[in-house]
């Protein structure tokens, strides 16, 4: 699942924060399902889905 957001030259803190929050809402249930199913591992400093 892609969680990237666009970083625009004209961004203000508020507009970028709003896009980040929208992205977080989109992937939240997927992230919870991964944790509950224990389908994750740590690679270096990243949590990766198995």
CHARMM internal coordinates of N, CA and C (Angstrom, degrees):
IC EDIT
DIST 1 N 1 CA 1.4509
DIST 1 CA 1 C 1.5286
ANGL 1 N 1 CA 1 C 108.18
DIST 1 C 2 N 1.2886
ANGL 1 CA 1 C 2 N 115.48
DIHE 1 N 1 CA 1 C 2 N 129.85
DIST 2 N 2 CA 1.4633
ANGL 1 C 2 N 2 CA 121.57
DIHE 1 CA 1 C 2 N 2 CA -176.78
DIST 2 CA 2 C 1.5224
ANGL 2 N 2 CA 2 C 110.05
DIHE 1 C 2 N 2 CA 2 C -84.96
DIST 2 C 3 N 1.3206
ANGL 2 CA 2 C 3 N 117.05
DIHE 2 N 2 CA 2 C 3 N 124.25
DIST 3 N 3 CA 1.4589
ANGL 2 C 3 N 3 CA 120.87
DIHE 2 CA 2 C 3 N 3 CA -179.37
DIST 3 CA 3 C 1.5226
ANGL 3 N 3 CA 3 C 112.59
DIHE 2 C 3 N 3 CA 3 C -115.89
DIST 3 C 4 N 1.3293
ANGL 3 CA 3 C 4 N 116.99
DIHE 3 N 3 CA 3 C 4 N 13.88
DIST 4 N 4 CA 1.4682
ANGL 3 C 4 N 4 CA 119.76
DIHE 3 CA 3 C 4 N 4 CA -178.86
DIST 4 CA 4 C 1.5227
ANGL 4 N 4 CA 4 C 110.92
DIHE 3 C 4 N 4 CA 4 C -74.02
DIST 4 C 5 N 1.3201
ANGL 4 CA 4 C 5 N 115.39
DIHE 4 N 4 CA 4 C 5 N 150.28
DIST 5 N 5 CA 1.4666
ANGL 4 C 5 N 5 CA 121.40
DIHE 4 CA 4 C 5 N 5 CA 173.92
DIST 5 CA 5 C 1.5208
ANGL 5 N 5 CA 5 C 107.92
DIHE 4 C 5 N 5 CA 5 C -123.80
DIST 5 C 6 N 1.3101
ANGL 5 CA 5 C 6 N 114.77
DIHE 5 N 5 CA 5 C 6 N 156.95
DIST 6 N 6 CA 1.4566
ANGL 5 C 6 N 6 CA 120.08
DIHE 5 CA 5 C 6 N 6 CA 178.13
DIST 6 CA 6 C 1.5245
ANGL 6 N 6 CA 6 C 109.93
DIHE 5 C 6 N 6 CA 6 C -76.85
DIST 6 C 7 N 1.3212
ANGL 6 CA 6 C 7 N 116.50
DIHE 6 N 6 CA 6 C 7 N 141.02
DIST 7 N 7 CA 1.4630
ANGL 6 C 7 N 7 CA 122.16
DIHE 6 CA 6 C 7 N 7 CA 173.04
DIST 7 CA 7 C 1.5228
ANGL 7 N 7 CA 7 C 105.81
DIHE 6 C 7 N 7 CA 7 C -111.38
DIST 7 C 8 N 1.3132
ANGL 7 CA 7 C 8 N 115.49
DIHE 7 N 7 CA 7 C 8 N 112.58
DIST 8 N 8 CA 1.4554
ANGL 7 C 8 N 8 CA 121.39
DIHE 7 CA 7 C 8 N 8 CA -173.72
DIST 8 CA 8 C 1.5251
ANGL 8 N 8 CA 8 C 110.60
DIHE 7 C 8 N 8 CA 8 C -102.55
DIST 8 C 9 N 1.3325
ANGL 8 CA 8 C 9 N 116.37
DIHE 8 N 8 CA 8 C 9 N 148.02
DIST 9 N 9 CA 1.4625
ANGL 8 C 9 N 9 CA 120.87
DIHE 8 CA 8 C 9 N 9 CA 178.57
DIST 9 CA 9 C 1.5261
ANGL 9 N 9 CA 9 C 112.15
DIHE 8 C 9 N 9 CA 9 C -59.62
DIST 9 C 10 N 1.3202
ANGL 9 CA 9 C 10 N 116.49
DIHE 9 N 9 CA 9 C 10 N -34.30
DIST 10 N 10 CA 1.4650
ANGL 9 C 10 N 10 CA 121.04
DIHE 9 CA 9 C 10 N 10 CA -176.61
DIST 10 CA 10 C 1.5295
ANGL 10 N 10 CA 10 C 112.55
DIHE 9 C 10 N 10 CA 10 C -87.42
DIST 10 C 11 N 1.3148
ANGL 10 CA 10 C 11 N 118.36
DIHE 10 N 10 CA 10 C 11 N 6.74
DIST 11 N 11 CA 1.4571
ANGL 10 C 11 N 11 CA 121.58
DIHE 10 CA 10 C 11 N 11 CA -177.69
DIST 11 CA 11 C 1.5157
ANGL 11 N 11 CA 11 C 112.79
DIHE 10 C 11 N 11 CA 11 C -61.02
DIST 11 C 12 N 1.3043
ANGL 11 CA 11 C 12 N 114.13
DIHE 11 N 11 CA 11 C 12 N 139.67
DIST 12 N 12 CA 1.4526
ANGL 11 C 12 N 12 CA 122.78
DIHE 11 CA 11 C 12 N 12 CA 166.73
DIST 12 CA 12 C 1.5224
ANGL 12 N 12 CA 12 C 105.17
DIHE 11 C 12 N 12 CA 12 C -108.70
DIST 12 C 13 N 1.3058
ANGL 12 CA 12 C 13 N 117.58
DIHE 12 N 12 CA 12 C 13 N 165.37
DIST 13 N 13 CA 1.4637
ANGL 12 C 13 N 13 CA 121.49
DIHE 12 CA 12 C 13 N 13 CA -179.75
DIST 13 CA 13 C 1.5271
ANGL 13 N 13 CA 13 C 110.00
DIHE 12 C 13 N 13 CA 13 C -54.66
DIST 13 C 14 N 1.3154
ANGL 13 CA 13 C 14 N 117.19
DIHE 13 N 13 CA 13 C 14 N -43.46
DIST 14 N 14 CA 1.4597
ANGL 13 C 14 N 14 CA 121.82
DIHE 13 CA 13 C 14 N 14 CA -176.36
DIST 14 CA 14 C 1.5275
ANGL 14 N 14 CA 14 C 112.22
DIHE 13 C 14 N 14 CA 14 C -65.16
DIST 14 C 15 N 1.3422
ANGL 14 CA 14 C 15 N 117.46
DIHE 14 N 14 CA 14 C 15 N -43.63
DIST 15 N 15 CA 1.4622
ANGL 14 C 15 N 15 CA 119.72
DIHE 14 CA 14 C 15 N 15 CA -177.04
DIST 15 CA 15 C 1.5224
ANGL 15 N 15 CA 15 C 111.34
DIHE 14 C 15 N 15 CA 15 C -69.88
DIST 15 C 16 N 1.3151
ANGL 15 CA 15 C 16 N 117.02
DIHE 15 N 15 CA 15 C 16 N -39.50
DIST 16 N 16 CA 1.4703
ANGL 15 C 16 N 16 CA 119.70
DIHE 15 CA 15 C 16 N 16 CA 177.80
DIST 16 CA 16 C 1.5227
ANGL 16 N 16 CA 16 C 110.52
DIHE 15 C 16 N 16 CA 16 C -69.21
DIST 16 C 17 N 1.3095
ANGL 16 CA 16 C 17 N 116.79
DIHE 16 N 16 CA 16 C 17 N -40.91
DIST 17 N 17 CA 1.4669
ANGL 16 C 17 N 17 CA 120.59
DIHE 16 CA 16 C 17 N 17 CA 177.99
DIST 17 CA 17 C 1.5197
ANGL 17 N 17 CA 17 C 111.57
DIHE 16 C 17 N 17 CA 17 C -60.67
DIST 17 C 18 N 1.3228
ANGL 17 CA 17 C 18 N 117.05
DIHE 17 N 17 CA 17 C 18 N -38.80
DIST 18 N 18 CA 1.4668
ANGL 17 C 18 N 18 CA 120.94
DIHE 17 CA 17 C 18 N 18 CA 178.89
DIST 18 CA 18 C 1.5310
ANGL 18 N 18 CA 18 C 110.77
DIHE 17 C 18 N 18 CA 18 C -64.59
DIST 18 C 19 N 1.3312
ANGL 18 CA 18 C 19 N 117.71
DIHE 18 N 18 CA 18 C 19 N -40.48
DIST 19 N 19 CA 1.4761
ANGL 18 C 19 N 19 CA 120.18
DIHE 18 CA 18 C 19 N 19 CA 178.18
DIST 19 CA 19 C 1.5270
ANGL 19 N 19 CA 19 C 111.24
DIHE 18 C 19 N 19 CA 19 C -67.65
DIST 19 C 20 N 1.3294
ANGL 19 CA 19 C 20 N 116.81
DIHE 19 N 19 CA 19 C 20 N -38.30
DIST 20 N 20 CA 1.4689
ANGL 19 C 20 N 20 CA 120.40
DIHE 19 CA 19 C 20 N 20 CA 177.53
DIST 20 CA 20 C 1.5290
ANGL 20 N 20 CA 20 C 109.79
DIHE 19 C 20 N 20 CA 20 C -62.97
DIST 20 C 21 N 1.3171
ANGL 20 CA 20 C 21 N 117.58
DIHE 20 N 20 CA 20 C 21 N -45.75
DIST 21 N 21 CA 1.4578
ANGL 20 C 21 N 21 CA 121.23
DIHE 20 CA 20 C 21 N 21 CA -179.74
DIST 21 CA 21 C 1.5247
ANGL 21 N 21 CA 21 C 111.44
DIHE 20 C 21 N 21 CA 21 C -61.57
DIST 21 C 22 N 1.3161
ANGL 21 CA 21 C 22 N 117.58
DIHE 21 N 21 CA 21 C 22 N -41.70
DIST 22 N 22 CA 1.4615
ANGL 21 C 22 N 22 CA 121.38
DIHE 21 CA 21 C 22 N 22 CA 177.38
DIST 22 CA 22 C 1.5256
ANGL 22 N 22 CA 22 C 110.53
DIHE 21 C 22 N 22 CA 22 C -60.98
DIST 22 C 23 N 1.3235
ANGL 22 CA 22 C 23 N 116.96
DIHE 22 N 22 CA 22 C 23 N -42.93
DIST 23 N 23 CA 1.4607
ANGL 22 C 23 N 23 CA 120.82
DIHE 22 CA 22 C 23 N 23 CA 177.66
DIST 23 CA 23 C 1.5181
ANGL 23 N 23 CA 23 C 111.76
DIHE 22 C 23 N 23 CA 23 C -64.55
DIST 23 C 24 N 1.3189
ANGL 23 CA 23 C 24 N 117.08
DIHE 23 N 23 CA 23 C 24 N -40.31
DIST 24 N 24 CA 1.4665
ANGL 23 C 24 N 24 CA 120.67
DIHE 23 CA 23 C 24 N 24 CA 177.65
DIST 24 CA 24 C 1.5164
ANGL 24 N 24 CA 24 C 110.97
DIHE 23 C 24 N 24 CA 24 C -61.98
DIST 24 C 25 N 1.3094
ANGL 24 CA 24 C 25 N 117.68
DIHE 24 N 24 CA 24 C 25 N -42.40
DIST 25 N 25 CA 1.4666
ANGL 24 C 25 N 25 CA 121.08
DIHE 24 CA 24 C 25 N 25 CA 178.28
DIST 25 CA 25 C 1.5276
ANGL 25 N 25 CA 25 C 110.87
DIHE 24 C 25 N 25 CA 25 C -63.46
DIST 25 C 26 N 1.3170
ANGL 25 CA 25 C 26 N 117.35
DIHE 25 N 25 CA 25 C 26 N -36.08
DIST 26 N 26 CA 1.4597
ANGL 25 C 26 N 26 CA 121.49
DIHE 25 CA 25 C 26 N 26 CA -178.60
DIST 26 CA 26 C 1.5298
ANGL 26 N 26 CA 26 C 111.70
DIHE 25 C 26 N 26 CA 26 C -67.16
DIST 26 C 27 N 1.3253
ANGL 26 CA 26 C 27 N 118.69
DIHE 26 N 26 CA 26 C 27 N -37.73
DIST 27 N 27 CA 1.4605
ANGL 26 C 27 N 27 CA 120.78
DIHE 26 CA 26 C 27 N 27 CA -174.17
DIST 27 CA 27 C 1.5312
ANGL 27 N 27 CA 27 C 113.92
DIHE 26 C 27 N 27 CA 27 C -100.26
DIST 27 C 28 N 1.3188
ANGL 27 CA 27 C 28 N 118.92
DIHE 27 N 27 CA 27 C 28 N -4.58
DIST 28 N 28 CA 1.4649
ANGL 27 C 28 N 28 CA 122.37
DIHE 27 CA 27 C 28 N 28 CA -173.68
DIST 28 CA 28 C 1.5313
ANGL 28 N 28 CA 28 C 112.49
DIHE 27 C 28 N 28 CA 28 C -58.36
DIST 28 C 29 N 1.3146
ANGL 28 CA 28 C 29 N 118.08
DIHE 28 N 28 CA 28 C 29 N -51.52
DIST 29 N 29 CA 1.4634
ANGL 28 C 29 N 29 CA 120.17
DIHE 28 CA 28 C 29 N 29 CA -177.07
DIST 29 CA 29 C 1.5306
ANGL 29 N 29 CA 29 C 111.39
DIHE 28 C 29 N 29 CA 29 C -64.42
DIST 29 C 30 N 1.3179
ANGL 29 CA 29 C 30 N 117.28
DIHE 29 N 29 CA 29 C 30 N -34.46
DIST 30 N 30 CA 1.4657
ANGL 29 C 30 N 30 CA 121.12
DIHE 29 CA 29 C 30 N 30 CA 176.59
DIST 30 CA 30 C 1.5282
ANGL 30 N 30 CA 30 C 110.46
DIHE 29 C 30 N 30 CA 30 C -65.07
DIST 30 C 31 N 1.3104
ANGL 30 CA 30 C 31 N 117.49
DIHE 30 N 30 CA 30 C 31 N -42.93
DIST 31 N 31 CA 1.4591
ANGL 30 C 31 N 31 CA 121.46
DIHE 30 CA 30 C 31 N 31 CA 179.53
DIST 31 CA 31 C 1.5247
ANGL 31 N 31 CA 31 C 111.13
DIHE 30 C 31 N 31 CA 31 C -64.22
DIST 31 C 32 N 1.3206
ANGL 31 CA 31 C 32 N 117.96
DIHE 31 N 31 CA 31 C 32 N -41.60
DIST 32 N 32 CA 1.4619
ANGL 31 C 32 N 32 CA 121.53
DIHE 31 CA 31 C 32 N 32 CA 178.49
DIST 32 CA 32 C 1.5308
ANGL 32 N 32 CA 32 C 110.20
DIHE 31 C 32 N 32 CA 32 C -63.46
DIST 32 C 33 N 1.3286
ANGL 32 CA 32 C 33 N 117.69
DIHE 32 N 32 CA 32 C 33 N -41.94
DIST 33 N 33 CA 1.4720
ANGL 32 C 33 N 33 CA 121.17
DIHE 32 CA 32 C 33 N 33 CA 178.79
DIST 33 CA 33 C 1.5255
ANGL 33 N 33 CA 33 C 111.32
DIHE 32 C 33 N 33 CA 33 C -61.51
DIST 33 C 34 N 1.3221
ANGL 33 CA 33 C 34 N 117.51
DIHE 33 N 33 CA 33 C 34 N -39.68
DIST 34 N 34 CA 1.4745
ANGL 33 C 34 N 34 CA 121.43
DIHE 33 CA 33 C 34 N 34 CA 178.48
DIST 34 CA 34 C 1.5236
ANGL 34 N 34 CA 34 C 110.34
DIHE 33 C 34 N 34 CA 34 C -63.54
DIST 34 C 35 N 1.3194
ANGL 34 CA 34 C 35 N 117.13
DIHE 34 N 34 CA 34 C 35 N -44.59
DIST 35 N 35 CA 1.4613
ANGL 34 C 35 N 35 CA 120.94
DIHE 34 CA 34 C 35 N 35 CA -179.11
DIST 35 CA 35 C 1.5300
ANGL 35 N 35 CA 35 C 110.53
DIHE 34 C 35 N 35 CA 35 C -64.87
DIST 35 C 36 N 1.3235
ANGL 35 CA 35 C 36 N 117.20
DIHE 35 N 35 CA 35 C 36 N -46.70
DIST 36 N 36 CA 1.4621
ANGL 35 C 36 N 36 CA 120.52
DIHE 35 CA 35 C 36 N 36 CA -178.22
DIST 36 CA 36 C 1.5275
ANGL 36 N 36 CA 36 C 112.19
DIHE 35 C 36 N 36 CA 36 C -64.83
DIST 36 C 37 N 1.3263
ANGL 36 CA 36 C 37 N 117.62
DIHE 36 N 36 CA 36 C 37 N -33.56
DIST 37 N 37 CA 1.4597
ANGL 36 C 37 N 37 CA 121.85
DIHE 36 CA 36 C 37 N 37 CA 179.63
DIST 37 CA 37 C 1.5305
ANGL 37 N 37 CA 37 C 112.18
DIHE 36 C 37 N 37 CA 37 C -84.31
DIST 37 C 38 N 1.3416
ANGL 37 CA 37 C 38 N 115.78
DIHE 37 N 37 CA 37 C 38 N -2.74
DIST 38 N 38 CA 1.4670
ANGL 37 C 38 N 38 CA 122.25
DIHE 37 CA 37 C 38 N 38 CA -178.30
DIST 38 CA 38 C 1.5306
ANGL 38 N 38 CA 38 C 111.75
DIHE 37 C 38 N 38 CA 38 C 54.73
DIST 38 C 39 N 1.3263
ANGL 38 CA 38 C 39 N 115.70
DIHE 38 N 38 CA 38 C 39 N 42.19
DIST 39 N 39 CA 1.4638
ANGL 38 C 39 N 39 CA 122.06
DIHE 38 CA 38 C 39 N 39 CA 178.12
DIST 39 CA 39 C 1.5231
ANGL 39 N 39 CA 39 C 110.76
DIHE 38 C 39 N 39 CA 39 C -102.90
DIST 39 C 40 N 1.3118
ANGL 39 CA 39 C 40 N 117.36
DIHE 39 N 39 CA 39 C 40 N 52.51
DIST 40 N 40 CA 1.4575
ANGL 39 C 40 N 40 CA 120.92
DIHE 39 CA 39 C 40 N 40 CA -178.84
DIST 40 CA 40 C 1.5254
ANGL 40 N 40 CA 40 C 109.67
DIHE 39 C 40 N 40 CA 40 C -145.48
DIST 40 C 41 N 1.3163
ANGL 40 CA 40 C 41 N 114.51
DIHE 40 N 40 CA 40 C 41 N 159.75
DIST 41 N 41 CA 1.4603
ANGL 40 C 41 N 41 CA 121.59
DIHE 40 CA 40 C 41 N 41 CA 175.43
DIST 41 CA 41 C 1.5310
ANGL 41 N 41 CA 41 C 107.51
DIHE 40 C 41 N 41 CA 41 C -149.44
DIST 41 C 42 N 1.3189
ANGL 41 CA 41 C 42 N 115.53
DIHE 41 N 41 CA 41 C 42 N 162.62
DIST 42 N 42 CA 1.4572
ANGL 41 C 42 N 42 CA 120.69
DIHE 41 CA 41 C 42 N 42 CA 179.16
DIST 42 CA 42 C 1.5205
ANGL 42 N 42 CA 42 C 108.41
DIHE 41 C 42 N 42 CA 42 C -104.11
DIST 42 C 43 N 1.3257
ANGL 42 CA 42 C 43 N 115.44
DIHE 42 N 42 CA 42 C 43 N 127.05
DIST 43 N 43 CA 1.4685
ANGL 42 C 43 N 43 CA 123.23
DIHE 42 CA 42 C 43 N 43 CA 175.40
DIST 43 CA 43 C 1.5250
ANGL 43 N 43 CA 43 C 107.36
DIHE 42 C 43 N 43 CA 43 C -121.13
DIST 43 C 44 N 1.3187
ANGL 43 CA 43 C 44 N 115.85
DIHE 43 N 43 CA 43 C 44 N 105.55
DIST 44 N 44 CA 1.4652
ANGL 43 C 44 N 44 CA 119.04
DIHE 43 CA 43 C 44 N 44 CA -176.76
DIST 44 CA 44 C 1.5117
ANGL 44 N 44 CA 44 C 109.82
DIHE 43 C 44 N 44 CA 44 C 64.65
DIST 44 C 45 N 1.3369
ANGL 44 CA 44 C 45 N 116.53
DIHE 44 N 44 CA 44 C 45 N -116.19
DIST 45 N 45 CA 1.4668
ANGL 44 C 45 N 45 CA 121.19
DIHE 44 CA 44 C 45 N 45 CA 179.44
DIST 45 CA 45 C 1.5228
ANGL 45 N 45 CA 45 C 112.27
DIHE 44 C 45 N 45 CA 45 C -106.83
DIST 45 C 46 N 1.3462
ANGL 45 CA 45 C 46 N 116.65
DIHE 45 N 45 CA 45 C 46 N 13.91
DIST 46 N 46 CA 1.4602
ANGL 45 C 46 N 46 CA 120.08
DIHE 45 CA 45 C 46 N 46 CA -177.96
DIST 46 CA 46 C 1.5207
ANGL 46 N 46 CA 46 C 111.20
DIHE 45 C 46 N 46 CA 46 C -115.74
DIST 46 C 47 N 1.3048
ANGL 46 CA 46 C 47 N 116.32
DIHE 46 N 46 CA 46 C 47 N 146.14
DIST 47 N 47 CA 1.4638
ANGL 46 C 47 N 47 CA 122.43
DIHE 46 CA 46 C 47 N 47 CA 170.17
DIST 47 CA 47 C 1.5239
ANGL 47 N 47 CA 47 C 105.74
DIHE 46 C 47 N 47 CA 47 C -96.61
DIST 47 C 48 N 1.3443
ANGL 47 CA 47 C 48 N 116.09
DIHE 47 N 47 CA 47 C 48 N 125.47
DIST 48 N 48 CA 1.4517
ANGL 47 C 48 N 48 CA 121.76
DIHE 47 CA 47 C 48 N 48 CA -173.73
DIST 48 CA 48 C 1.5201
ANGL 48 N 48 CA 48 C 109.42
DIHE 47 C 48 N 48 CA 48 C -120.29
DIST 48 C 49 N 1.3286
ANGL 48 CA 48 C 49 N 116.61
DIHE 48 N 48 CA 48 C 49 N 138.82
DIST 49 N 49 CA 1.4653
ANGL 48 C 49 N 49 CA 121.42
DIHE 48 CA 48 C 49 N 49 CA 177.63
DIST 49 CA 49 C 1.5289
ANGL 49 N 49 CA 49 C 109.14
DIHE 48 C 49 N 49 CA 49 C -75.41
DIST 49 C 50 N 1.3402
ANGL 49 CA 49 C 50 N 116.16
DIHE 49 N 49 CA 49 C 50 N 133.69
DIST 50 N 50 CA 1.4733
ANGL 49 C 50 N 50 CA 121.45
DIHE 49 CA 49 C 50 N 50 CA 175.28
DIST 50 CA 50 C 1.5099
ANGL 50 N 50 CA 50 C 110.38
DIHE 49 C 50 N 50 CA 50 C -79.85
END
COOR INIT
IC SEED 1 N 1 CA 1 C
IC BUILD
